C-alpha cells in the first residue's frame, strides 16, 4: 500500500525547544505546543495510522484491561494459516486532516521524541524465537542498505526485553535490555536526532527512557551514535511481529498515549 508523502515543516520555536532537550523541561502549555502528533483512540485505527498490517490480525480500540487509562489501541495476532511469520502492526502517523506526517529529509538535523504507554498480554514466548513489539522503521531503502531499522524493541524468548540498533550496512546489536514483564503497563520515550550519518558533526543519535527514567546503553552512555534515516523516511510501527518459529497462540499489545514531539516533556506518559 503506497502512502502519500507530505512534508510537514516545524516552526522555528519548536526546533529551538527540541535543541534544549530534556534540560528545558517545559510547563504544560509549552509541552502541548511541542506535540506534533497524538494517537487518538476516539478515532478508528485507520484514522490514526496510514497503513494497518493484518497478516493475520486485527487492530481495534478497546478499554484498558487493567482499568487505569481508558480507551487504547489493541493489536492482536494469532497463528498464520500458511505457517509464515504473523504480523499485526500499524505503520506511520495520520494527522487530523487525513494527511500522513512523514519524517523525511526535511527533518534532518532535528531532534524528535516518540513517547507511549504499552501493555502486553497474552504474549506467548518461545525460547529462541523473536517477537518485535515496536519499530522505528525506514522506508524505501536502496537494495545495498538494510531494509529495516534503525530500532526494534523486541524479545528473543529469553525473558528479556531488548532494544536492537540496526545500521544502514545491515550490522546490528542489542544496545539495551530489561526484564520482560507482561500484564502491566510500561512507559517508553525514544529520542533521536534525524540524520543519515553516524559519525561527524552531523551524526545522529538515539536515547531511551523506560518507566520515566533515562537508560544507559551498552556503551555506558544515555546516548548512542546512530544513523536514524536512510531511504525516503523513518516512521513508527506499533504492534506485534513474530518470527516464523513463534507461530502459536494469540498475542495482544495495547497502545496508549502515543505521541511524537520535539521535547521529552511533550511526549512522556505519566506513570
Secondary structure by P-SEA (a helix, b strand, c coil): cbbbbbbbbbcaaaaaaaaacccccccaaaaaaaccccccccccccccccccccccbbbbbbccccccccbbbbbbbcccccccbbbbbccbbbcccccccccccccccbbbbbbbccccccccccccbbbbcccccccccccccccccccccccccccbbbbbbbcccccccccccccccccbbbbbbbbbccccccccccccbbbbbcccbbbbccccccbbbbbcccccbbbbbbbbbbcccccccbbbbbbcccccccccccccccc
